[in-house]
Amino acid sequence: MTPASPSAVTKINPLDHMDREEIKKYIPHREPMLLVDETTLDPDGTGHGKYRIREDEFFCRGHFPGNPMVPGVILCEIMAQSCTRLMLDALDGNIAVYRGIDQVKFKNTVRPGDLCEVTCRIDDRKAGVFNCSAKLEVDGKLCCRGKLTFAVIPDPMKGA
């Protein structure tokens, strides 16, 4: 299934709440790799994303049986998908892909049932490159933080 192009859908007010179905109009991720349930954007440009870790997540079944915890690479992906909220104006016919991940620190374990709350900001934007800072918390405790860089490229599925 090819995601709808943002130009083919009603434009969202940048400050509106977005749920999973609205988010799917802007990013190509689908289950089981759609790792954001909702996003919001503050008037100052700070983005927020939320994702509830489900009991049956594929990445927790083998990591680790009897003591499931979310792998760090998945925490980075949760932050990355939340960061796309900051780039809506650039995603019309485009997608955001990783260009770099820097200064990532893991502080606390995330487990099934936890609600991940991401806070993110654009630190710098040059043409189609976005440098963002993000942190992921559960119950107010810092679990992961880092600098994420994205390149916005033409969506290869557009017109497919």
PANU-652009 format. One record per residue (C-alpha): residue in three letters; x, y, z. Coordinates in Angstrom, 2 decimals. Each point is the difference from the previous one (the first is absolute). Example, Ala and Ser with C-alpha at 12.3 -4.5 7.8 and 13.67 -1.06 7.14 Angstrom:
! residues 2
{res:ALA	xx:12.30	yy:-4.50	zz:7.80}
{res:SER	xx:1.37	yy:3.44	zz:-0.66}
***
This chain:
! residues 160
{res:MET	xx:0.00	yy:0.00	zz:0.00}
{res:THR	xx:1.43	yy:3.35	zz:-0.99}
{res:PRO	xx:-0.51	yy:2.75	zz:2.57}
{res:ALA	xx:-2.02	yy:2.99	zz:-1.11}
{res:SER	xx:2.00	yy:3.02	zz:-1.01}
{res:PRO	xx:-0.52	yy:2.91	zz:2.39}
{res:SER	xx:-1.07	yy:2.12	zz:-2.99}
{res:ALA	xx:-2.82	yy:-2.49	zz:-0.62}
{res:VAL	xx:-1.39	yy:0.42	zz:3.51}
{res:THR	xx:-1.40	yy:2.88	zz:1.94}
{res:LYS	xx:2.89	yy:2.04	zz:1.35}
{res:ILE	xx:0.32	yy:-0.18	zz:3.75}
{res:ASN	xx:0.48	yy:3.07	zz:2.13}
{res:PRO	xx:3.57	yy:-0.42	zz:1.26}
{res:LEU	xx:-1.18	yy:0.36	zz:3.60}
{res:ASP	xx:-2.77	yy:-2.61	zz:-0.21}
{res:HIS	xx:0.14	yy:-3.35	zz:1.76}
{res:MET	xx:0.77	yy:-2.87	zz:-2.40}
{res:ASP	xx:-1.05	yy:-3.61	zz:0.65}
{res:ARG	xx:1.40	yy:-3.13	zz:-1.70}
{res:GLU	xx:-2.27	yy:0.28	zz:-3.04}
{res:GLU	xx:0.96	yy:3.64	zz:-0.59}
{res:ILE	xx:3.69	yy:-0.79	zz:0.55}
{res:LYS	xx:-0.19	yy:-2.72	zz:-2.69}
{res:LYS	xx:-0.84	yy:2.70	zz:-2.55}
{res:TYR	xx:3.45	yy:1.52	zz:0.52}
{res:ILE	xx:2.41	yy:-2.89	zz:0.70}
{res:PRO	xx:0.30	yy:-3.35	zz:-1.80}
{res:HIS	xx:0.33	yy:-2.17	zz:3.13}
{res:ARG	xx:-2.66	yy:-2.63	zz:0.63}
{res:GLU	xx:-0.59	yy:-2.63	zz:2.65}
{res:PRO	xx:2.04	yy:-1.55	zz:1.51}
{res:MET	xx:2.50	yy:2.85	zz:-0.57}
{res:LEU	xx:-2.35	yy:2.94	zz:0.56}
{res:LEU	xx:1.32	yy:1.04	zz:3.41}
{res:VAL	xx:-1.96	yy:3.16	zz:0.77}
{res:ASP	xx:-3.62	yy:0.13	zz:1.19}
{res:GLU	xx:-0.49	yy:3.77	zz:0.08}
{res:THR	xx:1.89	yy:3.26	zz:-0.43}
{res:THR	xx:-0.45	yy:3.66	zz:0.87}
{res:LEU	xx:1.97	yy:3.14	zz:-0.71}
{res:ASP	xx:0.33	yy:2.95	zz:2.38}
{res:PRO	xx:-0.16	yy:3.58	zz:-1.32}
{res:ASP	xx:3.75	yy:0.32	zz:0.79}
{res:GLY	xx:0.80	yy:-2.89	zz:-2.40}
{res:THR	xx:0.52	yy:-2.73	zz:2.61}
{res:GLY	xx:-1.39	yy:-3.33	zz:-1.17}
{res:HIS	xx:-1.49	yy:-2.73	zz:2.15}
{res:GLY	xx:-0.67	yy:-3.62	zz:-0.84}
{res:LYS	xx:-1.50	yy:-2.85	zz:1.99}
{res:TYR	xx:0.25	yy:-3.73	zz:-0.49}
{res:ARG	xx:-1.31	yy:-2.75	zz:2.30}
{res:ILE	xx:2.19	yy:-3.11	zz:-0.07}
{res:ARG	xx:-2.36	yy:-2.90	zz:-0.60}
{res:GLU	xx:0.39	yy:-3.37	zz:1.72}
{res:ASP	xx:0.32	yy:-1.85	zz:-3.32}
{res:GLU	xx:2.60	yy:2.23	zz:-1.72}
{res:PHE	xx:2.20	yy:-2.09	zz:-2.30}
{res:PHE	xx:3.17	yy:1.61	zz:1.36}
{res:CYS	xx:-0.77	yy:-0.99	zz:3.61}
{res:ARG	xx:-0.78	yy:-3.67	zz:-0.64}
{res:GLY	xx:3.66	yy:-0.93	zz:-0.37}
{res:HIS	xx:1.55	yy:2.91	zz:1.92}
{res:PHE	xx:-0.10	yy:-1.64	zz:2.55}
{res:PRO	xx:-2.37	yy:-2.94	zz:0.68}
{res:GLY	xx:-1.23	yy:0.24	zz:3.57}
{res:ASN	xx:1.49	yy:3.49	zz:0.38}
{res:PRO	xx:-1.20	yy:2.02	zz:-3.02}
{res:MET	xx:1.55	yy:3.40	zz:-0.62}
{res:VAL	xx:-0.08	yy:2.32	zz:-2.99}
{res:PRO	xx:3.26	yy:-0.03	zz:-1.98}
{res:GLY	xx:1.85	yy:3.32	zz:-0.23}
{res:VAL	xx:-0.26	yy:0.10	zz:-3.79}
{res:ILE	xx:-3.81	yy:-0.08	zz:0.35}
{res:LEU	xx:0.12	yy:2.88	zz:2.51}
{res:CYS	xx:1.94	yy:1.99	zz:-2.62}
{res:GLU	xx:-2.64	yy:-0.86	zz:-2.62}
{res:ILE	xx:-2.81	yy:1.12	zz:2.34}
{res:MET	xx:1.80	yy:3.34	zz:0.39}
{res:ALA	xx:0.62	yy:0.24	zz:-3.76}
{res:GLN	xx:-3.63	yy:-0.57	zz:-0.94}
{res:SER	xx:-1.06	yy:2.62	zz:2.54}
{res:CYS	xx:2.51	yy:2.43	zz:-1.55}
{res:THR	xx:-1.75	yy:-0.22	zz:-3.36}
{res:ARG	xx:-2.74	yy:2.17	zz:1.52}
{res:LEU	xx:2.52	yy:2.85	zz:-0.12}
{res:MET	xx:0.41	yy:-0.40	zz:-3.78}
{res:LEU	xx:-3.58	yy:-0.10	zz:-1.30}
{res:ASP	xx:0.56	yy:2.96	zz:-2.30}
{res:ALA	xx:2.81	yy:-1.90	zz:-1.78}
{res:LEU	xx:-1.76	yy:-3.38	zz:-0.30}
{res:ASP	xx:-2.35	yy:0.80	zz:-2.90}
{res:GLY	xx:1.07	yy:-2.71	zz:-2.48}
{res:ASN	xx:3.11	yy:-0.73	zz:2.09}
{res:ILE	xx:1.12	yy:-2.24	zz:2.83}
{res:ALA	xx:2.49	yy:0.55	zz:2.82}
{res:VAL	xx:2.86	yy:-2.49	zz:0.31}
{res:TYR	xx:2.80	yy:-0.26	zz:2.55}
{res:ARG	xx:3.20	yy:1.79	zz:-0.85}
{res:GLY	xx:1.58	yy:-0.35	zz:3.43}
{res:ILE	xx:-0.48	yy:-0.89	zz:3.64}
{res:ASP	xx:2.34	yy:1.65	zz:2.50}
{res:GLN	xx:0.52	yy:0.34	zz:3.74}
{res:VAL	xx:-2.63	yy:-2.63	zz:0.80}
{res:LYS	xx:-0.18	yy:-1.00	zz:3.66}
{res:PHE	xx:-2.20	yy:-2.66	zz:1.55}
{res:LYS	xx:-0.90	yy:0.70	zz:3.63}
{res:ASN	xx:-2.91	yy:-2.23	zz:1.07}
{res:THR	xx:-1.67	yy:-3.17	zz:-1.24}
{res:VAL	xx:-3.25	yy:0.14	zz:-1.99}
{res:ARG	xx:-2.34	yy:-2.99	zz:0.29}
{res:PRO	xx:-3.33	yy:-1.18	zz:-1.44}
{res:GLY	xx:-2.86	yy:2.08	zz:1.37}
{res:ASP	xx:2.12	yy:3.16	zz:0.30}
{res:LEU	xx:-1.15	yy:3.24	zz:-1.59}
{res:CYS	xx:2.93	yy:1.60	zz:-1.82}
{res:GLU	xx:-0.22	yy:3.79	zz:-0.14}
{res:VAL	xx:2.33	yy:1.71	zz:-2.45}
{res:THR	xx:0.92	yy:3.67	zz:-0.01}
{res:CYS	xx:1.88	yy:1.28	zz:-3.06}
{res:ARG	xx:1.25	yy:3.20	zz:-1.63}
{res:ILE	xx:1.69	yy:1.05	zz:-3.21}
{res:ASP	xx:3.49	yy:1.27	zz:0.86}
{res:ASP	xx:0.92	yy:0.91	zz:-3.58}
{res:ARG	xx:-1.52	yy:-0.26	zz:-3.46}
{res:LYS	xx:1.88	yy:0.43	zz:-3.25}
{res:ALA	xx:-1.86	yy:-0.74	zz:-3.21}
{res:GLY	xx:-1.31	yy:-3.57	zz:0.41}
{res:VAL	xx:2.14	yy:-0.89	zz:3.04}
{res:PHE	xx:-1.47	yy:0.19	zz:3.50}
{res:ASN	xx:2.15	yy:-0.26	zz:3.14}
{res:CYS	xx:-2.21	yy:-0.82	zz:2.98}
{res:SER	xx:0.37	yy:-0.62	zz:3.73}
{res:ALA	xx:-2.32	yy:-2.52	zz:1.61}
{res:LYS	xx:-0.60	yy:-1.60	zz:3.35}
{res:LEU	xx:-2.22	yy:-2.90	zz:0.97}
{res:GLU	xx:-1.46	yy:-0.26	zz:3.50}
{res:VAL	xx:-2.23	yy:-2.48	zz:1.82}
{res:ASP	xx:-1.85	yy:1.29	zz:3.07}
{res:GLY	xx:2.23	yy:3.08	zz:0.00}
{res:LYS	xx:3.22	yy:-2.06	zz:0.07}
{res:LEU	xx:2.51	yy:0.54	zz:-2.80}
{res:CYS	xx:0.52	yy:-3.26	zz:-1.93}
{res:CYS	xx:1.76	yy:1.16	zz:-3.17}
{res:ARG	xx:1.25	yy:3.21	zz:-1.58}
{res:GLY	xx:2.01	yy:0.92	zz:-3.04}
{res:LYS	xx:0.57	yy:2.09	zz:-3.10}
{res:LEU	xx:-1.68	yy:-1.28	zz:-3.16}
{res:THR	xx:0.70	yy:1.24	zz:-3.52}
{res:PHE	xx:-2.40	yy:-0.56	zz:-2.88}
{res:ALA	xx:0.12	yy:0.57	zz:-3.72}
{res:VAL	xx:-3.29	yy:0.68	zz:-1.75}
{res:ILE	xx:0.00	yy:-1.83	zz:-3.34}
{res:PRO	xx:-2.59	yy:-0.60	zz:-2.71}
{res:ASP	xx:-2.38	yy:-2.80	zz:0.93}
{res:PRO	xx:0.99	yy:-2.93	zz:-2.25}
{res:MET	xx:-3.57	yy:-1.35	zz:0.23}
{res:LYS	xx:-1.55	yy:3.20	zz:-1.34}
{res:GLY	xx:-1.72	yy:-0.80	zz:-3.22}
{res:ALA	xx:0.47	yy:-3.76	zz:0.50}
***
